[in-house]
């Protein structure tokens, strides 16, 4: 936590003055960079300064790069397309949104699972299909409504169909219909598992905070407890609270390392949230780089008692504050 690494800096000006030294250390110590996306690389559809140049710079040095976001509404392919559309050079296999980890984890833990109910975006639906799990729900139900007669029919229909569990991701089309249907799955299928891609409270978009999956998940958990009280007190994932699978779960990083031959002790997690990005890096035995473009600031380090290995004003500093003498290509 020395000032030379940026973590001892108490002001943003001090962080900026240390940037070149921090970048030099990162380039020497790290072979792989795992980047959070929202608040770290971009705000909504706006790329932050010098992100594309930084990614290209690291790639030219032979660093392995991955894009690791708790936002689950996009599949690998959709996240890759978003990044490429903003000018960030990347490949599909480098994009690992939380729905990828969630699908893999669910299949590993429940190898006989065939069908689930999804509250979330198309990314969750698509990644579950890749591991052999079909679903109902998702964006196809964004406009569905019902009355009392429909509710009785829906309850009977869910009872006849197979549901192994419920998987929840960030859902901008969340409706009362979806909350009700998830509660019926738990009532009609008492052994159904319950997972969530993340429980982030909010993400920064410009000057404002956008509610994340966490507030949505609380409503679904409350409905489960109220409507399926037999689950109260049972262990996750068969109780009334979901098992949360995104950052800071260290298995997320370990899976990326397993798939790509990464030594996590020579990897760094880059992000704007201390209790998700930075904490996952620490739990997984990685180094951590905290950037000041998103949810948390310097004051939150002492408040949350989570201290990164490195701090930079922004990801773009990896390019704009690069040392004049570059380390040789790996």
Secondary structure, DSSP 8 states (H G I E B T S, - for coil): --GGGTTT--SHHHHHHTHHHHHHHHHHH-SEEEE--BTTTEETTEE-TTHHHHHHHHHHTT-EEEE--S--SS-HHHHHHHHHHTT----GGGB--HHHHHHHHHHHH-TT--EEEEES-HHHHHHHHHTT-EEEEGGGGTT----HHHHHHHHHHHHHS---EEEE---TT--HHHHHHHHHHHHH-TT-EEEES----EEEETTEEEE-HHHHHHHHHHHHHHH-GGGTT--TTSSSS-EE-STT-HHHHHHHHHHHT--GGGEEEEES-IIIIIHHHHHTT-EEEEESSSS--THHHHHHT---SEEES-TTHHHHT--SS-----
